[in-house]
Amino acid sequence: MIFPRFRRAARPDTISVLYGTIVAQARLAEFYRGFAVPDTINGRFELLVLHLVLLLDRLAHDEALRPLGQGIFDAFCRDMDDNLREMGVGDLAVPKKMRGIGAAYYDRAKAYGEALAAGEGALASVIARNIYGIEPAVHAPRLANYVWQTARHLAAVDRQALGAGLLDFPDPAAISEACDVKD
């Protein structure tokens, strides 16, 4: 762009709404009941990162939405920083912890991206390792199915809708019920 200073930045309220939608989706009880995601700090973090990766990948495929994606990632970083401080992590330790969070995000983004390109079996394996911490994980194929449906759903969301902060995710309860996984 010739005049980068005149580039329209994403509106803070749009960023807040989209990031809030990601957080709300990752906190749905169905993930912890129907998908057996561990209801721990790590389990919640992993679901948040999973949804963040899916949305940021969608935004990255549209040049006009890339600044919005950067704003959402910045909101994620601020949120993680705030959460660390609320948990009692000292000011001197926060930067080190944030580097770890950043590395975790980029590792997950790469792994999920490669797995989505490779196929459903690869995705279930990555989910088993990252979210459940074990391989094989009984519920990983169910969650992989949700991720596939979510990625397809986000790919179809209109640019203007995303730019206006309008976002929804598939209902995990409907996907969980549709899967025939024996516990």
C-alpha positions in Angstrom: 0.0 0.0 0.0 1.3 3.4 -0.9 0.0 5.2 2.2 0.1 2.7 5.0 -0.8 5.4 7.6 -4.2 5.7 5.9 -5.0 2.1 6.0 -8.3 1.4 7.8 -7.6 -0.5 11.0 -10.1 -3.0 12.3 -12.5 -1.4 14.8 -11.7 -2.3 18.5 -15.4 -3.3 19.1 -15.3 -5.7 16.2 -12.2 -7.3 17.5 -13.6 -7.6 21.0 -16.8 -9.2 19.7 -15.0 -11.7 17.5 -12.5 -12.6 20.3 -15.4 -12.8 22.8 -17.2 -15.2 20.4 -14.0 -17.4 20.3 -13.8 -17.4 24.1 -17.5 -18.2 24.5 -17.3 -21.1 22.1 -14.2 -22.6 23.8 -16.0 -22.4 27.1 -19.1 -24.3 26.0 -19.8 -27.2 28.5 -20.4 -29.6 25.6 -16.7 -29.7 24.9 -16.0 -30.9 28.5 -18.9 -33.3 28.6 -19.6 -34.7 25.1 -16.0 -34.4 23.9 -14.3 -35.2 27.2 -11.8 -32.3 26.9 -10.1 -32.0 30.3 -11.8 -29.1 32.3 -8.4 -27.7 33.4 -6.5 -24.5 32.6 -4.6 -26.4 30.0 -7.7 -28.0 28.5 -9.4 -24.6 28.3 -6.3 -23.0 26.8 -6.1 -25.7 24.1 -9.7 -25.2 23.1 -9.2 -21.4 23.0 -6.1 -21.8 20.8 -7.9 -24.3 18.5 -10.7 -21.9 17.8 -8.3 -19.0 17.5 -6.3 -20.9 14.9 -9.4 -21.8 12.9 -10.6 -18.2 12.7 -7.2 -16.7 12.1 -6.6 -19.1 9.3 -9.9 -18.0 7.7 -9.0 -14.4 8.1 -5.5 -15.0 6.6 -7.0 -16.2 3.4 -8.5 -12.8 2.7 -6.1 -9.9 2.3 -8.8 -7.4 3.4 -9.3 -9.3 6.7 -5.7 -9.8 7.7 -5.6 -6.6 9.9 -8.6 -7.9 11.7 -6.8 -11.2 12.3 -3.8 -9.3 13.8 -6.2 -7.4 16.0 -7.7 -10.6 17.3 -4.3 -12.2 17.9 -3.3 -9.0 19.8 -6.5 -9.3 21.9 -5.6 -13.0 22.7 -2.1 -11.9 23.8 -3.5 -9.2 26.1 -6.0 -11.7 27.5 -3.3 -14.2 28.2 -1.2 -11.5 29.9 -4.1 -10.4 32.0 -4.9 -14.0 33.0 -1.3 -14.7 34.0 -1.3 -11.7 36.2 -4.7 -12.6 37.8 -3.3 -16.1 38.5 -0.5 -14.4 40.5 2.4 -14.7 38.0 4.8 -11.9 38.9 5.7 -9.0 36.6 9.2 -10.4 36.0 7.9 -13.9 35.0 5.1 -12.7 32.7 7.3 -12.1 29.6 8.8 -15.6 29.9 5.3 -17.1 30.2 4.0 -15.1 27.3 6.9 -16.3 25.1 5.8 -19.9 26.0 2.2 -19.0 25.2 3.3 -17.5 21.8 5.4 -20.6 21.0 2.4 -22.9 22.0 0.1 -20.9 19.7 2.5 -21.0 16.7 3.2 -24.7 17.3 -0.5 -25.5 17.4 -1.2 -23.3 14.3 1.4 -25.2 12.3 0.3 -28.6 13.5 -3.4 -28.0 12.9 -2.7 -26.4 9.5 -0.6 -29.4 8.4 -3.2 -31.8 9.8 -6.1 -30.2 8.1 -4.2 -30.4 4.8 -3.2 -34.0 5.4 -6.7 -35.4 6.3 -8.9 -36.4 9.1 -6.7 -39.1 10.6 -3.8 -36.7 10.9 -6.1 -34.2 12.5 -7.4 -36.7 15.1 -3.8 -37.6 16.0 -2.8 -33.9 16.5 -5.9 -33.3 18.6 -5.2 -36.4 20.7 -1.7 -35.2 21.4 -2.5 -31.5 22.0 -5.8 -31.5 23.7 -6.0 -34.9 25.4 -2.3 -35.4 25.9 -2.5 -39.0 24.9 -2.6 -41.1 21.7 -4.9 -42.6 20.8 -7.6 -40.6 22.5 -11.1 -42.1 22.3 -12.8 -38.7 21.7 -10.2 -37.2 19.3 -12.1 -38.4 16.1 -15.2 -36.7 17.4 -13.4 -33.4 18.0 -11.6 -33.8 14.7 -15.0 -34.0 13.0 -16.1 -30.8 14.8 -12.9 -29.1 13.6 -13.5 -30.2 10.0 -17.0 -28.9 10.1 -15.9 -25.6 11.8 -13.2 -25.0 9.2 -15.7 -25.6 6.3 -18.2 -23.3 8.1 -15.7 -20.5 8.6 -14.6 -20.7 5.0 -18.2 -20.0 3.9 -18.7 -17.0 6.2 -19.0 -13.8 4.3 -16.2 -11.2 4.4 -18.6 -8.4 5.3 -20.1 -10.4 8.1 -16.7 -11.1 9.6 -15.7 -7.5 9.1 -18.8 -6.4 11.0 -18.0 -8.8 13.9 -20.7 -11.4 13.0 -19.5 -14.9 13.7 -21.0 -18.1 14.8 -19.5 -21.6 15.2 -21.2 -25.0 14.6 -23.1 -26.4 17.5 -20.7 -29.0 19.2 -23.6 -30.8 20.8 -25.1 -31.6 17.4 -21.8 -32.9 16.1 -21.1 -34.9 19.3 -24.6 -36.6 19.0 -24.0 -37.3 15.4 -20.8 -39.2 16.1 -20.9 -42.8 17.1 -18.1 -43.1 19.5 -18.2 -45.8 22.2 -16.7 -44.6 25.5 
